Amino acid sequence: MGYFINLEKICEQFKFETSIKHNPKTELEFLPYTTKFKETQYSFREVVGEFLRLIGQKKLPEAVDAEKLLANVLDSITFEHPNQRGEFKQMVKTLFLDQNDQLYLFHPQTLYYINTVENENKKLALFLCNVLWGGRNAWSVDSEIQNDFNLMSALLFRSLPELIDADHSSTSYAVMLPEISDLFVQDFQWLATKNELFTQQVEKIISYYYFFYVTQFAIRNEAMFEPVKQGIRPIYFTFEDEERLSKTRVSYEYGWKNMEKIIGRIFTHINLLKMLNFATVDNKNATFNKPLSYQEIAVLIRHMTVEEQVKLEQEIDQLINDYQQKLSGDSKWLLMGTVPDLYDLSVLNKLNHLFRMVDHQFNQTSRSKPYNEYKQWFVHFCQNTFLKSRGRSGKMLILDTDYLLFMTKMMIKDESKIRLKKLFNEFETRGMIFDRDTQTAIVNYYEKLNLLEKKSDSGDAIYVKAFL
């Protein structure tokens, strides 16, 4: 199988004939972001409700309205005295609705009734459904769980609108990291067996895996055409109980500081990947059945004959020339400098040169605004979850105590205990790594909670016990 770019399609989709329009819509997208960031539209609670309905192939026939819900509850009861209706209404409201008239999440089924209003939250939920759940069978809260409802809860659920079946099988986003999807399903399905824990922590598992997937996708892209030697490249986190966090720490240099640079280039990668996926097999009309990663493209190129590689290189030269000429009006190409050769194949070096050109023109022109706003969707999410300011050290990725305990439970699962060394390995498997000082702080915290079991002072003989 060969690989040949479709110059005609690239020029058509990127609007080379008029003024270049980056990030064209494709059949399968990589990420759910736009170049117009809207902070007011972000709500991860809305994302969770829509995500659970999507993987359950369910749909809300209408948004849950507090007043209508209360009326339905009251209409299902016969009151002996008129004043009892008002008193009972207040009791129901106190039990089941918060100050914003949203349902308290006291049971897994209540999660289905989270109203998802903003389109951007629906889009993010669809992305997470596609890349984390994939094409797996529908999952929904077991209806038998309803047997544990008390009278008041049963009354409430009978008054909520009935969920209807919906076909959400179509795919809008490409699964570029299936190994993360497999891990997510493994952890999610375990969590789903713990009724109360699931209700309380499902937002945490979805939000972490969102962070995990996007950061690993960005890291993988940075490797470009190099073979992937290590599947998951964990990112350094620190722990909120730590007192000293300096710039000399490994966790500072290889934590958010490094990740921020990588995320900063994500819009360039998206555009180059889209260009390179307007491609055909063996120089014919047949196309690939899914978007290719840089590494997959490199493998195909390396299996081509010398003559085929030369032909592809000529097409890349033409693309570089057209792109450069089209943006010569405002892009100062001389400022880009010389791009060093990184690969043993000339055609791969040309593709790397094209990447540098795309990134350069975003940073040297008015197009820096969409470039920065595209990444802001993810940066804003990080600021609301894992990023905290630590004085002179700036923003760092911080694991708080709630997240630490939740993830520890998730990795122990139904075992009575886990070897400490294995626990830290499980964190790394899920994209999170700690330097020596952070590990010490975490161990001290476990010890403070009486969760450690020491058979000796050796790290191999220290266990973390399961806990409620």
C-alpha angles and dihedrals in degrees: 000000000000133000127227127166118233102232093182092054093046092052091047097048096041091045097238090165093065119015119327112263112198127211099028118193114265134187091253117028126202100215134012097235133118131201091250110074116205112190094185091062096059118106120146091193088063089049092054094052093050093043092055092048090049096051089044093051088235135134135196109236089209140358114272108256114198097215093046090048092051091048091052091051093049094045090057091061132069113220123203093208128033094229090060090069093063093045092049091048090056091048092052090047092051093047100045112019130066127216090278092053091250121139116263108242098235099140135028092251092059088066090070089063098058104123113235105201108160120075092219090059090049090050092050091049091052090049091052091046091053099044100035104032098027118177095331123137119281116274125202139163109280108256089217088071087074088076089078092060116118119225095269094047092048089051091053095049092049088056097051119094112269115251114241128214115258133182108236095161097118116103125223101167131055120239102230097166109040092168089067090049090054092050092048094052091048092053095038094052091051091049090049089064090062105073102193096033091051092053092049100041110028090101090056095053093047094045093048093049089049088056091043095051098045095045093048091047089052093047092048090052091052089060087059111175097359115111113258105250095171118039099204119033104198121217123224116253129181127212124246093231092065115108102195121052113165135174090248092069121106087227090061097048096043099031126071094332090066094035093053090059091049094048088047090067096045095103091055090052092049091054095046092046090051091051092049093048092060085087142123136221117251091348091293132113095268113110133201117271093228136019114278126229121227089257093053090049090051091052091052092048093049090055093053123099119257089253091053091048090051091051091049090048090054090053091050090050089053091049092049091049094048093047093048094047094047092054098036091106096075106004114095097213095178089066090062092074125197120330110219120227111253102173139058091233119074093214092058090050089053090053090050088051089054090052091054090049093052092048093045096053091051091055098044102047143046087276088083088090097065088038091058097037092054092061092041092079089066097035090053090052090052091050089056095048121022108005120094131167115247104188114253091002089066121208118355135178105257127189108209124210094258092054092044093053093044094050091045090055090047092054096044089047110166097343120110092233143347131222108254092231091052091048092057089047089054089053089053091049086058094050101264126113134175131207121230095271092050092048089053091050091050093048090050089052092051089049092050088055091047092242098129125096113192121195089173138341089269115111089228091061099050118100135189111222125224115255139186 
